[in-house]
Amino acid sequence: MSGCTRETQRCEFWQQGGSYFRPPCCTAHLKDLLFFTRNLLTRHGILHWLDWGALLGAVRGGEFVPWDGDVDFGVMREDRDGIVALAPEIERAGFLLDLSEEAYTWRIVLSPFNFLHVDLFHWRDDNGTLKMRWRNCPEDSWAFPRSFIENLQPVYLYGEPFLAPTPVDELLARYRYGDDYLVPRRGDELDNRVRAYLPVRRFLARRIFAERMQRNLDLLRQLLDANAFRDYDCTLPAGGSAPVSVDDDSPDAQLAYPASAQKLFLELLPTLESAGFQVLRRPQPGVPSPHRLVKEGASYDFVERVPADCTV
Ligand SMILES: [Zn+2]
């Protein structure tokens, strides 16, 4: 098992039954996001602290809770504009700022395909009490006194310091997980994340996906043209830029060529592969099945063009 990458969907390990654990690939990506986010917010002087499951994991054992699937920081709602202004820097680092659920969380996501992420939960100071919004829950469901963040102290995750509310044991016991918060227990650390994702995925991916797909389609056409493979028609599906996952069977673009060009096309496959296109489906003899090329999550199907006078 090679695990998830930036170019694949994340491992949906929480769907693997009641005793799942986060696989090493996801842990590695979450650590990248964790360190990046801390460094980013620190460098820009934005008040932040480790929150929720990430805080619990740090205090319990200096690691993420083994079945937790994201990283949580707390920030102040008044810092929204300062954080949104960091989007270009976040993208330069290869991540994305996802504001699709910004009423609840500003999210730093691993990639347009892999939605492992950091949640920046934004707290509002209501006369000395911090309150946070999450879906339909009352805003004071998790309220705690502002004094906890007035003297942030480090806790350690993977050997590195992260600012935490103080006194952290009182926060965790009294305002979060109960007196036995040090006892590992599945469930309460999961917050609401498991149920929250599918709509976000498509929303976030659309723009970046469309840009990449167009870039790779241009590259593909250049390579085909340069190798005398010119007689083909390219069609984009209706809606064009809607993201389609790799395991979805509909192509993102379809290129039809005459049967007479198939030999040349087959000869070009190594060239296309060396340009980064992965050949996922080889032709089956006697079946007009497409050759599917995939790059950066978008698929390009090559099919034999059916002559117009052969259609019934
Ligand atoms: Zn993974």
Boltz pocket constraint, residues with backbone or C-beta under 6 A from the ligand:
constraints:
  - pocket:
      binder: B
      contacts: [[A, 3], [A, 4], [A, 5], [A, 9], [A, 10], [A, 11], [A, 23], [A, 24], [A, 25], [A, 26], [A, 27]]
      max_distance: 6.0
